[in-house]
Amino acid sequence: MKILITGTAGFIGYHLTQKLLKRGDTVVGIDNINDYYDVKLKHARLLDAGIKVSGMVYNKPVCSTKHPNYTFIKLDITDKENLQQQFQNYQFDAVCNLAAQAGVRYSLTNPDVYIDTNVKGFLNILECCRHFKINHLVYASSSSVYGLNKKMPFSEHNIADHPVSLYAASKKANEMMAHTYSHLFNLRTTGLRFFTVYGPWGRPDMALFIFTKAILEGRPIEVFNNGNMLRDFTYVDDIVEGITHVIDQPAETNFLWDAKDPDPATSSAPFRVFNIGRGAPVNLLDFVSEIEAQVNKKAIKTLMPMQDGDVAETCADVSNLDEMLNYKPQVSVHTGVERFIAWYKKYYHIKSTSPEPVLVH
Ligand SMILES: NC(=O)c1ccc[n+]([C@@H]2O[C@H](COP(=O)([O-])OP(=O)(O)OC[C@H]3O[C@@H](n4cnc5c(N)ncnc54)[C@H](O)[C@@H]3O)[C@@H](O)[C@H]2O)c1
């Protein structure tokens, strides 16, 4: 297939690109390479896929030196005109939209970018998919859409209409917008609610990265809600495997869908949403212990209250994806953290560490 992936300089986009290239798909990646976090890491991910950023020109395709089937274009999804031009040039079979302003806490202080990229940018993606007759649009939603919902595990069949951050609201908006396009224009769409993704090449604004860095540097870590948090950490390879299963099996109309008892997970239109999570939440303090064990160094923990926009517990009901597409995430937190630490040490040239005493405030 010829697949457009947006957000390919990002964490999940990098891994998905590698996976699809390896199995022989033709990939066109786009990303605006913004500086929300360390741009060097984004450049390094691109370079690892054979894309050199030196001399790169906005909206001009760059061919990979490692993969003949990979082209990257530095492009902003809010730039409708150039986005349309690239859809016209390439005639994609499928589109996977991962480009977004991520981060729950950042959305409390920088709301505009969430509307610009996640809402207006996503509208541009929908419009291009509509006009260029894309067979299937897969897009990143988030577990954060469950918001105030406390019915565990989180199921796609339950209503998720109470977001607690603008980030979550923008992701929920994506699902609603996608449904409209599926209904009006018969565009096949699948929204994927990812649950706390972690792994090598991970995001510096996320817990595993922040904790590992601070522990190795002997700095305190902030543990929110006094550690009373359960997170359904999901290893990035599992996420990417799930996305691949979804790309290969486009959304279909659910002919059994009942408008009098509407299931939020499907529709009379070719629309669906899936959770992709491990379905096995881990206590935040146990997660920290796992990192401590693997870096052989104790954390200095500063216990903090709950943060605005955050939720205390997430847990994916993974039965829908398993039943529909026969896929279930596999990788344990122990193995996943081990692989992350190995990558982190290699990437940042860190040799060895020695145990330090623990201080709990
Ligand atoms: N990582 C997680 O735990 C997680 C959980 C739930 C949902 N998601 C969603 O999955 C997707 C990928 O997440 P990630 O963790 O890889 O994040 P990421 O920030 O590493 O990747 C997103 C990429 O999109 C690019 N981007 C942002 N705005 C853009 C724009 N206007 N035009 C073009 N490119 C733009 C960024 O430069 C970045 O490289 C996002 O949509 C995110 O909201 C991630």
The ligand as an ORCA input file, in Angstrom:
! r2SCAN-3c Opt
* xyz 0 1
  N       2.176      8.751     23.378
  C       1.020      8.527     24.011
  O       0.998      8.024     25.140
  C      -0.288      8.858     23.336
  C      -1.466      8.512     24.010
  C      -2.684      8.807     23.415
  C      -2.720      9.419     22.175
  N      -1.549      9.759     21.553
  C      -1.652     10.406     20.245
  O      -0.849      9.673     19.327
  C      -0.294     10.556     18.361
  C       1.220     10.422     18.328
  O       1.712     10.706     19.624
  P       3.247     10.715     19.984
  O       3.365     10.242     21.380
  O       4.019     10.048     18.916
  O       3.508     12.296     19.998
  P       4.688     13.150     19.331
  O       4.508     14.537     19.832
  O       5.992     12.483     19.573
  O       4.348     13.067     17.790
  C       3.468     13.968     17.141
  C       4.199     14.565     15.949
  O       3.300     15.419     15.273
  C       4.010     16.547     14.818
  N       3.084     17.666     14.648
  C       2.485     18.386     15.619
  N       1.731     19.352     15.076
  C       1.841     19.225     13.723
  C       1.297     19.931     12.625
  N       0.486     20.977     12.801
  N       1.628     19.538     11.371
  C       2.454     18.481     11.190
  N       3.018     17.786     12.194
  C       2.704     18.144     13.452
  C       5.044     16.824     15.900
  O       6.159     17.544     15.408
  C       5.413     15.420     16.353
  O       6.588     14.966     15.718
  C      -0.764     11.953     18.747
  O      -1.928     12.238     18.009
  C      -1.097     11.822     20.209
  O      -2.058     12.772     20.617
  C      -0.343      9.482     22.103
*
